[in-house]
Amino acid sequence: MTAMKQKLPPAQESWLPREHPLYRPRHGTTQRLALIAAVVFFLLPSVAFVFGVRPGAFENRALTPFPGILQGWGFLTQLNPWATDHLALREQAVHLNDLTSRGIFGEQPAVQRNNAGPIDKTETPPPRPVINFPPVVEGKNGWLYLGDELASHCSPSRPIKETVGQLRKLRDEVEASGRRFAVVVAPDKATLYPENLPDNMDGKDCQRKGAEEFWQAVSAEDYVVDVRDELHSWGRMLGEPVYGPLDAHWGEEAGVIVSRQLAERFRKGISKPWVVNPGETWEQNADLPVLIGRSGVTTGRRYAILPDGKRDTTNRDVPIDFKTKPLHFDSASGPGTYGFSVGLLGDSFTIRTLRYLSGTFGDITIGHHGEAFKDGGKVAGQVMAENTTVVVEVAERTLMSGKFTLTQPDIQRTVVDQLKARPIR
């Protein structure tokens, strides 16, 4: 009689006798802990959202908006940053990460970097090494620097000479339409105060060389207003830098400097009777610590400008949101003020100049050039076309990066078309 082989039914490893060599528990202690941690990680933000917890902007920028379907593949690439920004309890997680990293490990937390990815071998390699800077670089003496401003000099998307060439084309078109034109460049903090950068920072040499190349190219343009020397001079007079150690932006001294230099450019001698008096000091949250889950304050001083030497026309109650809609000011008048209409397109550096520009220019409209990426330059073109004088204020890091809106060909064409449609003769 042929013996029949008995086939056992399949069994889970956890069902086998404990003494069996293939026995494995269904959920060990480590597995259970990992499972609980995963459930908490994924469900806690959702539970918090149900109970009314909403994410807020805490990184000195607006939250990423939900991408539109019409963006094509851009919808997919922007979906991840939107989801990250709108995750409930994200701010608390960032602060906890910073506390844990510094308190337990004694080091700066690892933060997300903008990885450039592999270089396409069919393209010309960049002239400078690609260096990934953190959002904030911790320097000496408690100073912080914005990583983007350092990265812009080491990894620009195009040579600065090409960017300046596009800016010159814009100047030519503005002046051909019968308007006056000037560009104010807000220097990077690392350009004015490089002495507090870390000694052994990766990219320190390319940042320095990039800054030298940038200012050599930009300062040669006759329409550029270079405020570096006067910022240094004012700092020496104050006995302290005009950029706070924990802030990425200049102080209100720049507002007085920019207002005076622009007024003088458009009407020589107009600021001769001006009297500038120091005012009250102020304190507010600094914009760099929050990017690495910390907090800190920056301080400054306000000023009063008397354009005729007698009457204070400084605008003390000035709104600062000119991104949603351009702001218009027409309260300044009399001797020492500039009366022709001015259209200014600026950025976050413009905020601390608003009270002084609006107090010395009698008809000025101020918009944000960053919005041109959203509307293709429509509003920027309107701000320019509706005025006789055009001013652009742009940060060094923005211009150096090669991504400045008004130097992008498509946006520039939209702006120029509006200027041509409304020439001044």
DODOLUM-652032 format. One line per field, with one value per residue (C-alpha): residue number from 1; residue in one letter; x, y, z. Coordinates in steps of 0.1 Angstrom, whole numbers, padded with zeros to 4 digits. Layout:
BEGIN
num = NUM|...
residuo = a|...
x = X|...
y = Y|...
z = Z|...
This chain:
BEGIN
num = 1|2|3|4|5|6|7|8|9|10|11|12|13|14|15|16|17|18|19|20|21|22|23|24|25|26|27|28|29|30|31|32|33|34|35|36|37|38|39|40|41|42|43|44|45|46|47|48|49|50|51|52|53|54|55|56|57|58|59|60|61|62|63|64|65|66|67|68|69|70|71|72|73|74|75|76|77|78|79|80|81|82|83|84|85|86|87|88|89|90|91|92|93|94|95|96|97|98|99|100|101|102|103|104|105|106|107|108|109|110|111|112|113|114|115|116|117|118|119|120|121|122|123|124|125|126|127|128|129|130|131|132|133|134|135|136|137|138|139|140|141|142|143|144|145|146|147|148|149|150|151|152|153|154|155|156|157|158|159|160|161|162|163|164|165|166|167|168|169|170|171|172|173|174|175|176|177|178|179|180|181|182|183|184|185|186|187|188|189|190|191|192|193|194|195|196|197|198|199|200|201|202|203|204|205|206|207|208|209|210|211|212|213|214|215|216|217|218|219|220|221|222|223|224|225|226|227|228|229|230|231|232|233|234|235|236|237|238|239|240|241|242|243|244|245|246|247|248|249|250|251|252|253|254|255|256|257|258|259|260|261|262|263|264|265|266|267|268|269|270|271|272|273|274|275|276|277|278|279|280|281|282|283|284|285|286|287|288|289|290|291|292|293|294|295|296|297|298|299|300|301|302|303|304|305|306|307|308|309|310|311|312|313|314|315|316|317|318|319|320|321|322|323|324|325|326|327|328|329|330|331|332|333|334|335|336|337|338|339|340|341|342|343|344|345|346|347|348|349|350|351|352|353|354|355|356|357|358|359|360|361|362|363|364|365|366|367|368|369|370|371|372|373|374|375|376|377|378|379|380|381|382|383|384|385|386|387|388|389|390|391|392|393|394|395|396|397|398|399|400|401|402|403|404|405|406|407|408|409|410|411|412|413|414|415|416|417|418|419|420|421|422|423|424|425
residuo = m|t|a|m|k|q|k|l|p|p|a|q|e|s|w|l|p|r|e|h|p|l|y|r|p|r|h|g|t|t|q|r|l|a|l|i|a|a|v|v|f|f|l|l|p|s|v|a|f|v|f|g|v|r|p|g|a|f|e|n|r|a|l|t|p|f|p|g|i|l|q|g|w|g|f|l|t|q|l|n|p|w|a|t|d|h|l|a|l|r|e|q|a|v|h|l|n|d|l|t|s|r|g|i|f|g|e|q|p|a|v|q|r|n|n|a|g|p|i|d|k|t|e|t|p|p|p|r|p|v|i|n|f|p|p|v|v|e|g|k|n|g|w|l|y|l|g|d|e|l|a|s|h|c|s|p|s|r|p|i|k|e|t|v|g|q|l|r|k|l|r|d|e|v|e|a|s|g|r|r|f|a|v|v|v|a|p|d|k|a|t|l|y|p|e|n|l|p|d|n|m|d|g|k|d|c|q|r|k|g|a|e|e|f|w|q|a|v|s|a|e|d|y|v|v|d|v|r|d|e|l|h|s|w|g|r|m|l|g|e|p|v|y|g|p|l|d|a|h|w|g|e|e|a|g|v|i|v|s|r|q|l|a|e|r|f|r|k|g|i|s|k|p|w|v|v|n|p|g|e|t|w|e|q|n|a|d|l|p|v|l|i|g|r|s|g|v|t|t|g|r|r|y|a|i|l|p|d|g|k|r|d|t|t|n|r|d|v|p|i|d|f|k|t|k|p|l|h|f|d|s|a|s|g|p|g|t|y|g|f|s|v|g|l|l|g|d|s|f|t|i|r|t|l|r|y|l|s|g|t|f|g|d|i|t|i|g|h|h|g|e|a|f|k|d|g|g|k|v|a|g|q|v|m|a|e|n|t|t|v|v|v|e|v|a|e|r|t|l|m|s|g|k|f|t|l|t|q|p|d|i|q|r|t|v|v|d|q|l|k|a|r|p|i|r
x = 0000|0014|0019|0001|0018|-0001|-0003|-0007|-0028|-0009|-0005|0006|0039|0022|0000|0029|0039|0063|0091|0088|0119|0096|0074|0071|0048|0021|0029|0059|0064|0085|0059|0031|0050|0058|0021|0009|0034|0023|-0014|-0006|0016|-0010|-0042|-0033|-0032|-0066|-0081|-0067|-0082|-0116|-0115|-0107|-0069|-0059|-0024|-0010|0018|0048|0078|0078|0058|0022|0010|0012|-0022|-0041|-0028|-0052|-0061|-0052|-0015|-0011|0017|0023|-0008|0010|0043|0025|0002|0029|0040|0003|-0004|0027|0019|-0017|-0009|-0024|0001|0030|0043|0044|0062|0089|0094|0096|0121|0143|0140|0149|0178|0194|0185|0194|0219|0233|0231|0210|0180|0181|0158|0145|0168|0161|0179|0190|0190|0214|0229|0217|0249|0235|0236|0265|0275|0269|0299|0297|0293|0257|0255|0224|0220|0196|0168|0188|0225|0237|0266|0290|0279|0243|0238|0214|0215|0188|0199|0183|0204|0236|0223|0214|0250|0263|0236|0219|0196|0214|0244|0239|0250|0220|0196|0210|0206|0169|0166|0182|0157|0129|0145|0147|0110|0099|0119|0108|0072|0081|0086|0115|0130|0151|0159|0168|0187|0183|0217|0218|0226|0256|0269|0269|0279|0299|0321|0296|0292|0305|0342|0340|0307|0303|0298|0314|0338|0312|0289|0317|0326|0290|0284|0314|0303|0268|0277|0303|0276|0247|0265|0277|0240|0232|0195|0205|0204|0232|0225|0253|0277|0249|0237|0272|0276|0243|0254|0286|0267|0243|0271|0252|0243|0212|0203|0193|0213|0181|0164|0168|0157|0171|0159|0139|0171|0168|0134|0150|0179|0158|0133|0161|0181|0150|0138|0173|0175|0142|0147|0182|0184|0149|0160|0183|0158|0149|0152|0153|0146|0150|0117|0106|0122|0103|0105|0089|0094|0124|0118|0147|0144|0109|0123|0142|0116|0129|0118|0136|0130|0145|0146|0148|0140|0115|0122|0104|0110|0103|0106|0105|0124|0094|0064|0065|0048|0058|0029|0026|-0005|0004|-0009|0017|-0002|0005|0005|-0033|-0038|-0015|-0015|-0019|-0007|-0014|-0011|0023|0025|0044|0081|0106|0081|0080|0047|0048|0031|0052|0045|0068|0070|0087|0090|0093|0122|0097|0077|0101|0103|0065|0060|0089|0081|0044|0055|0078|0062|0028|0014|0028|0013|0031|0026|0045|0064|0063|0026|0035|0041|0004|-0011|0016|0025|-0009|-0010|0027|0021|-0009|0012|0038|0015|-0007|0023|0049|0078|0086|0106|0115|0129|0143|0164|0199|0191|0161|0180|0210|0189|0179|0142|0132|0097|0102|0132|0112|0105|0068|0061|0081|0062|0029|0043|0057|0025|0007|0034|0032|-0006|-0004|0027|0035|0043
y = 0000|0033|0057|0090|0123|0143|0180|0204|0235|0269|0286|0320|0322|0334|0303|0279|0265|0288|0262|0259|0275|0295|0309|0347|0367|0386|0419|0422|0451|0470|0465|0477|0508|0516|0510|0533|0560|0558|0561|0592|0607|0604|0609|0637|0665|0653|0652|0686|0700|0686|0704|0737|0739|0757|0762|0797|0814|0814|0814|0850|0840|0833|0797|0779|0783|0753|0747|0752|0725|0747|0746|0713|0692|0721|0710|0679|0695|0722|0698|0685|0720|0730|0699|0705|0741|0733|0705|0713|0715|0719|0751|0732|0703|0727|0742|0708|0696|0726|0721|0684|0689|0717|0705|0668|0667|0702|0710|0730|0709|0694|0714|0710|0722|0729|0702|0710|0674|0658|0679|0671|0660|0676|0710|0732|0728|0758|0781|0778|0747|0739|0743|0736|0762|0758|0783|0802|0802|0807|0830|0844|0867|0855|0867|0849|0851|0841|0810|0822|0853|0832|0806|0832|0841|0806|0791|0818|0805|0827|0850|0884|0901|0886|0897|0932|0932|0924|0951|0976|0966|0975|1008|1015|1007|1028|1058|1053|1057|1092|1082|1084|1053|1042|1010|1008|0977|0966|0951|0917|0915|0893|0919|0947|0927|0896|0896|0876|0848|0814|0810|0776|0780|0760|0784|0814|0820|0817|0841|0867|0863|0864|0896|0913|0903|0914|0949|0954|0947|0966|0997|1004|1010|1048|1041|1021|1038|1023|1029|1008|1037|1057|1027|1021|1058|1059|1027|1044|1074|1052|1030|0999|0981|0991|0954|0937|0906|0884|0901|0898|0934|0969|0994|1026|1045|1030|1047|1081|1073|1059|1088|1113|1096|1091|1127|1140|1118|1132|1168|1179|1199|1192|1177|1206|1221|1187|1182|1147|1142|1109|1096|1068|1034|1002|0965|0936|0899|0892|0874|0848|0829|0816|0799|0775|0771|0798|0833|0866|0904|0931|0968|1000|1037|1058|1092|1124|1142|1179|1185|1223|1223|1232|1209|1172|1153|1117|1093|1076|1055|1037|1003|0978|0954|0964|0928|0923|0957|0986|1014|1051|1081|1117|1135|1151|1186|1218|1228|1199|1172|1157|1163|1143|1109|1079|1042|1021|0983|0969|0939|0933|0958|0985|0981|1001|1029|1034|1062|1082|1078|1087|1117|1131|1121|1138|1113|1078|1043|1013|0977|0944|0931|0895|0894|0895|0857|0853|0877|0877|0914|0929|0949|0958|0972|0993|1008|1018|1030|1052|1073|1095|1082|1045|1031|0995|0984|0949|0929|0920|0883|0884|0901|0879|0847|0854|0849|0886|0889|0921|0905|0875|0880|0871|0894|0921|0920|0924|0954|0970|0966|0986|1013|1015|1018|1049|1069|1102|1130
z = 0000|-0011|0017|0011|0019|0043|0034|0063|0058|0056|0089|0101|0118|0149|0150|0153|0186|0204|0204|0165|0148|0124|0152|0151|0174|0155|0172|0194|0219|0194|0166|0189|0198|0162|0153|0180|0170|0134|0143|0165|0138|0110|0130|0155|0129|0115|0150|0158|0126|0135|0168|0151|0150|0118|0105|0104|0085|0108|0084|0071|0041|0031|0031|-0002|-0020|-0033|-0069|-0098|-0122|-0151|-0140|-0157|-0142|-0119|-0100|-0089|-0080|-0059|-0042|-0018|-0005|-0001|0020|0041|0048|0057|0081|0116|0144|0120|0138|0171|0155|0141|0175|0192|0166|0173|0211|0209|0185|0205|0240|0235|0206|0209|0173|0148|0136|0101|0079|0045|0018|-0019|-0036|-0071|-0082|-0107|-0135|-0170|-0188|-0220|-0204|-0196|-0159|-0137|-0133|-0095|-0073|-0063|-0025|-0005|0022|0051|0053|0080|0085|0121|0121|0148|0177|0175|0140|0116|0078|0053|0034|0001|-0001|0002|-0023|-0049|-0053|-0055|-0078|-0099|-0126|-0152|-0153|-0137|-0169|-0187|-0159|-0160|-0198|-0193|-0167|-0192|-0218|-0194|-0187|-0224|-0229|-0199|-0211|-0247|-0234|-0220|-0184|-0160|-0145|-0115|-0097|-0060|-0050|-0014|-0004|0012|0049|0040|0016|0041|0071|0060|0091|0112|0087|0099|0094|0078|0060|0028|0000|0017|-0012|-0039|-0020|-0018|-0054|-0065|-0045|-0061|-0095|-0088|-0076|-0104|-0129|-0112|-0101|-0137|-0147|-0146|-0136|-0104|-0070|-0049|-0012|0003|0012|0029|0048|0061|0069|0089|0108|0118|0130|0151|0163|0153|0121|0101|0097|0129|0139|0138|0109|0071|0064|0067|0093|0088|0082|0047|0043|0048|0025|-0003|-0002|-0003|-0031|-0053|-0048|-0057|-0088|-0101|-0090|-0081|-0049|-0038|-0004|0005|0030|0045|0082|0096|0133|0152|0167|0190|0191|0183|0189|0169|0162|0141|0109|0108|0141|0134|0102|0125|0152|0175|0185|0189|0185|0164|0173|0154|0154|0135|0120|0111|0078|0075|0037|0040|0073|0093|0087|0095|0067|0077|0074|0108|0101|0069|0058|0048|0026|-0010|-0023|-0023|-0040|-0047|-0022|-0032|-0012|-0020|0013|0010|-0006|-0004|-0007|-0006|-0018|-0053|-0070|-0102|-0101|-0092|-0097|-0074|-0076|-0045|-0021|0016|0019|0008|0040|0061|0036|0032|0058|0044|0007|0013|0033|0006|-0027|-0033|-0057|-0053|-0060|-0046|-0057|-0053|-0083|-0069|-0078|-0115|-0114|-0106|-0132|-0158|-0151|-0156|-0123|-0126|-0160|-0148|-0119|-0144|-0172|-0149|-0137|-0152|-0131|-0126|-0096|-0089|-0055|-0056|-0032|-0042|-0037|-0059|-0088|-0084|-0085|-0121|-0112|-0108|-0123|-0143|-0161|-0173|-0211|-0210|-0180|-0195|-0228|-0209|-0190|-0222|-0241|-0215|-0216|-0253|-0252|-0229|-0240|-0224|-0249
